[in-house]
């Protein structure tokens, strides 16, 4: 029986776009270089709801998604700045809840900058949300319009799959064992 290559093994990634009013999630499966849309959705909360209740809703919804899809990894956007301190704190709390949900389910988390995520799907790190949304529909062959927050989450998943594929190719290109450095004009026997 032929041994399957690592590249042929399906990988399932859950992308998360955290937010306290809308958190997007998206699941992408990769087999080799083929990407398949598995599912996506949003967790919506009213800005009038207490923050603790919104965070609880996000945690419960993401836990449900983790149990349903059993991803190999979670990918989410690394936040560098926010417009104001209150926004940064609230976003940090939503990210913390996403990190906690992944940790509670034993799933590794990988973080990427917004520029890396947008570059992975659009080819331009400063693409608009609408450009990301359009490319997600095209790359994953999703007929219906994907909500922008779910599209951002799917883009985070694709970014991680692209990074994994790149790192795998680099590892395959490296020598398997170290070769000793020898002075010029000498040879190993």
Secondary structure, DSSP 8 states (H G I E B T S, - for coil): -----GGGS-EEEEEEE--SSEEEEEEEEEETTEEEEEEEEEEE--TTS-HHHHHHHHHHHHHHHHHHH--SEEEEE-----SSHHHHHHHHHHHHHHHHHHHHTT-EEEEE-HHHHHHHHTS-TT--HHHHHHHHHHHTT-SS---HHHHHHHHHHHHHHHHHHHHHHHHHHS-SS------TT----
